[in-house]
């Protein structure tokens, strides 16, 4: 992978934290940023240490379902990066047979524990990350907090139903992004807080649901990472609190 300035609008010597670095998209984001000459320090955070980390990336343990773990991770990152310029939350869940979570085709399949699992990981986890990492964003220059959301979390765009837990948990995340952005603007008017939709990416999250994906619309993790970073780089302060797709299009909440 050739050296590329993915975040040129953010300046140089960037201090970056990627949460969910062991997943398909999170790992690809870490690998892309590791090649970026504008990155000063790159923190890769996940529950389990990735099998291979690119040179220059430093791993820290984090469990988004455990606030003490999130707080410790924030403190660990702050030891070498007291001011951050990007926090990228790439964690999420769609299905997990062990936890009884699978996209519901009808309300008859709704189960409380599955709903709570989806909310805990897709909404509560990023909210806890925001609680402990938003205060660490640099207040004197451009910075951003970005979390992976999904088009299916759009209430306005929902015309086919189904996938209740995943849709609802991502809709909750979208609302959190919106309200976090309002508060962030008062404290840090140069900062962004946004949701990013990567499209359908060839990862374990989408693997069982790829059969009906249109030709050319199943993206590699590397391509998704490149596109999301490009979108983020092009956003303006007035875009804070919104949801954007991999192609830069704004998605209604």
C-alpha positions as CSV (number, residue, x, y, z in Angstrom):
1,X,0.0,0.0,0.0
2,X,1.5,3.3,-1.0
3,X,1.8,6.3,1.3
4,X,-1.3,8.5,1.1
5,X,-2.5,11.6,3.0
6,X,-5.9,10.3,3.9
7,X,-6.7,13.1,6.3
8,X,-4.9,16.1,4.8
9,X,-7.6,18.6,5.9
10,X,-6.7,17.6,9.5
11,X,-3.1,18.7,9.3
12,X,0.0,16.7,10.3
13,X,1.3,14.8,13.4
14,X,-2.2,13.4,13.9
15,X,-3.0,11.5,17.1
16,X,-5.5,8.8,16.1
17,X,-7.4,6.1,18.0
18,X,-9.2,3.3,16.1
19,X,-11.6,1.3,18.3
20,X,-12.6,-2.1,16.9
21,X,-9.3,-2.6,15.3
22,X,-9.5,-6.4,15.1
23,X,-12.6,-6.3,12.9
24,X,-12.6,-6.3,9.1
25,X,-13.2,-2.5,8.6
26,X,-11.4,-1.4,11.7
27,X,-8.3,-3.4,10.8
28,X,-8.3,-1.9,7.3
29,X,-8.6,1.6,8.7
30,X,-5.6,0.9,10.9
31,X,-3.6,-0.4,8.0
32,X,-4.5,2.6,5.8
33,X,-3.6,5.1,8.4
34,X,-0.4,3.3,9.2
35,X,0.7,4.3,5.7
36,X,-0.3,7.9,6.1
37,X,2.7,10.3,6.5
38,X,0.4,12.7,8.4
39,X,-0.1,10.3,11.3
40,X,2.0,11.0,14.3
41,X,0.7,8.2,16.6
42,X,-1.8,5.5,15.8
43,X,-3.6,3.6,18.6
44,X,-5.4,0.4,17.7
45,X,-7.9,-0.7,20.3
46,X,-9.9,-4.0,20.5
47,X,-11.0,-6.7,22.8
48,X,-8.4,-9.1,21.4
49,X,-5.1,-8.2,20.0
50,X,-5.1,-8.4,16.1
51,X,-3.1,-11.2,14.6
52,X,-0.9,-8.6,12.9
53,X,-0.5,-4.9,13.5
54,X,1.2,-2.6,10.9
55,X,4.4,-1.0,11.9
56,X,3.8,2.1,14.0
57,X,0.4,1.0,15.5
58,X,0.2,0.5,19.2
59,X,-2.4,-1.9,20.6
60,X,-4.5,-1.3,23.7
61,X,-7.2,-3.6,25.1
62,X,-10.8,-2.3,25.2
63,X,-14.2,-3.9,25.8
64,X,-17.0,-1.5,24.8
65,X,-19.5,-3.4,27.0
66,X,-17.4,-2.6,30.1
67,X,-17.2,1.1,31.0
68,X,-14.2,0.5,33.3
69,X,-12.3,-1.0,30.3
70,X,-13.3,2.0,28.1
71,X,-12.1,4.4,30.8
72,X,-8.8,2.5,31.3
73,X,-8.2,2.5,27.5
74,X,-8.8,6.2,27.3
75,X,-6.3,6.8,30.1
76,X,-3.8,4.5,28.4
77,X,-4.1,6.4,25.1
78,X,-3.7,9.7,26.9
79,X,-0.3,8.7,28.2
80,X,1.2,9.3,24.8
81,X,-1.6,11.2,23.0
82,X,-3.1,13.7,25.5
83,X,-4.9,15.4,22.5
84,X,-6.5,13.3,19.8
85,X,-7.5,14.4,16.3
86,X,-9.5,11.3,15.3
87,X,-11.4,8.7,17.2
88,X,-12.8,6.1,14.8
89,X,-15.3,3.6,16.3
90,X,-15.5,0.5,14.0
91,X,-17.2,-1.9,16.4
92,X,-20.6,-3.4,15.7
93,X,-22.7,-6.6,15.6
94,X,-25.3,-7.9,13.3
95,X,-25.5,-11.6,14.1
96,X,-24.0,-14.0,16.7
97,X,-25.4,-17.5,17.0
98,X,-23.8,-18.0,20.4
99,X,-25.8,-15.0,21.7
100,X,-29.0,-15.9,19.9
101,X,-28.7,-12.8,17.7
102,X,-29.8,-13.0,14.1
103,X,-31.6,-10.5,11.9
104,X,-35.3,-10.9,12.4
105,X,-37.6,-11.3,9.4
106,X,-40.7,-10.7,11.5
107,X,-41.8,-9.3,14.9
108,X,-42.5,-12.9,15.9
109,X,-38.7,-13.5,16.2
110,X,-38.1,-10.6,18.5
111,X,-36.3,-11.6,21.8
112,X,-35.4,-9.3,24.6
113,X,-31.8,-10.6,25.1
114,X,-31.0,-10.3,21.4
115,X,-32.3,-6.7,21.3
116,X,-30.2,-5.8,24.4
117,X,-27.1,-7.4,22.8
118,X,-27.6,-5.3,19.7
119,X,-28.1,-2.1,21.7
120,X,-25.2,-2.9,24.0
121,X,-22.7,-3.2,21.2
122,X,-24.1,-1.0,18.5
123,X,-25.3,2.0,20.6
124,X,-24.2,1.8,24.2
125,X,-20.6,0.9,23.3
126,X,-20.0,3.9,21.0
127,X,-21.7,6.1,23.6
128,X,-19.3,5.0,26.3
129,X,-16.4,5.5,23.8
130,X,-17.7,9.1,23.3
131,X,-18.0,9.7,27.0
132,X,-14.3,8.8,27.6
133,X,-12.7,9.9,24.3
134,X,-14.6,13.1,23.2
135,X,-13.0,15.1,26.0
136,X,-9.6,14.2,24.6
137,X,-10.2,15.7,21.2
138,X,-7.9,18.6,20.4
139,X,-9.8,21.9,21.1
140,X,-7.4,24.1,19.1
141,X,-7.5,22.4,15.7
142,X,-9.7,20.2,13.5
143,X,-10.6,16.9,15.0
144,X,-13.3,14.2,14.7
145,X,-15.2,11.4,16.4
146,X,-16.7,9.0,13.8
147,X,-18.6,5.8,14.3
148,X,-19.7,3.2,11.9
149,X,-23.4,3.2,11.4
150,X,-25.6,1.8,8.7
151,X,-28.1,2.9,6.1
152,X,-30.7,0.4,7.5
153,X,-30.6,2.5,10.7
154,X,-32.3,5.3,8.9
155,X,-35.9,5.7,10.0
156,X,-36.9,7.7,7.0
157,X,-35.3,5.3,4.6
158,X,-36.8,2.2,6.0
159,X,-39.4,0.8,3.5
160,X,-39.0,-2.9,3.8
161,X,-38.9,-3.5,7.6
162,X,-37.3,-6.5,9.2
163,X,-33.9,-6.7,11.0
164,X,-35.5,-5.0,14.0
165,X,-32.7,-5.2,16.5
166,X,-30.0,-4.1,14.1
167,X,-32.0,-1.3,12.6
168,X,-33.2,0.0,16.0
169,X,-29.7,-0.1,17.6
170,X,-28.2,1.8,14.6
171,X,-31.1,4.3,14.8
172,X,-30.2,4.8,18.4
173,X,-26.6,5.3,17.5
174,X,-27.6,7.9,14.9
175,X,-29.5,9.8,17.5
176,X,-26.6,9.6,19.9
177,X,-24.3,11.0,17.2
178,X,-26.7,13.9,16.7
179,X,-27.0,14.8,20.3
180,X,-23.3,14.3,21.1
181,X,-22.5,16.7,18.2
182,X,-24.7,19.4,19.7
183,X,-22.9,19.3,23.0
184,X,-19.5,18.9,21.3
185,X,-20.0,22.0,19.2
186,X,-20.3,24.1,22.4
187,X,-17.0,22.8,23.8
188,X,-15.1,22.3,20.6
189,X,-16.4,24.3,17.6
190,X,-13.7,22.9,15.3
191,X,-14.7,19.2,15.9
192,X,-16.9,16.8,14.0
193,X,-19.1,14.0,15.4
194,X,-20.5,11.9,12.5
195,X,-21.8,8.5,11.5
196,X,-20.4,6.7,8.5
197,X,-22.1,4.0,6.4
198,X,-19.5,1.8,4.7
199,X,-21.9,0.0,2.3
200,X,-21.8,-3.8,2.2
201,X,-18.3,-4.9,3.0
202,X,-16.9,-8.4,2.7
203,X,-16.4,-9.1,6.3
204,X,-17.7,-11.7,8.8
205,X,-20.6,-9.3,9.7
206,X,-22.1,-9.4,6.2
207,X,-21.0,-12.9,5.1
208,X,-24.3,-14.7,5.6
209,X,-26.2,-11.9,3.7
210,X,-24.1,-11.3,0.6
211,X,-26.1,-13.4,-1.9
212,X,-28.4,-10.6,-3.0
213,X,-25.8,-7.8,-3.1
214,X,-25.7,-6.2,-6.5
215,X,-22.7,-6.7,-8.7
216,X,-20.0,-4.2,-7.8
217,X,-21.5,-3.3,-4.5
218,X,-19.7,-5.8,-2.3
219,X,-16.7,-3.8,-1.2
220,X,-13.4,-5.1,0.2
221,X,-12.4,-3.8,3.6
222,X,-9.5,-1.9,2.1
223,X,-11.7,-0.1,-0.3
224,X,-14.3,0.7,2.4
225,X,-11.6,2.1,4.6
226,X,-10.2,4.3,1.8
227,X,-13.6,5.6,1.0
228,X,-14.7,6.4,4.6
229,X,-11.4,8.2,5.3
230,X,-11.9,10.2,2.1
231,X,-15.4,11.2,3.1
232,X,-14.3,12.1,6.6
233,X,-11.5,14.3,5.1
234,X,-14.0,16.2,3.0
235,X,-16.5,17.0,5.7
236,X,-17.0,20.5,7.1
237,X,-17.9,21.5,10.6
238,X,-21.5,22.1,9.6
239,X,-21.7,18.4,8.7
240,X,-21.3,17.4,12.3
241,X,-24.2,15.4,13.8
242,X,-25.1,13.7,10.5
243,X,-24.8,10.3,8.8
244,X,-22.8,9.9,5.5
245,X,-22.4,7.0,3.1
246,X,-19.1,5.7,1.6
247,X,-19.7,7.8,-1.5
248,X,-20.2,11.0,0.5
249,X,-24.0,11.1,0.2
250,X,-25.9,12.3,3.2
251,X,-28.3,9.7,4.6
252,X,-31.4,10.9,6.5
253,X,-31.8,9.8,10.1
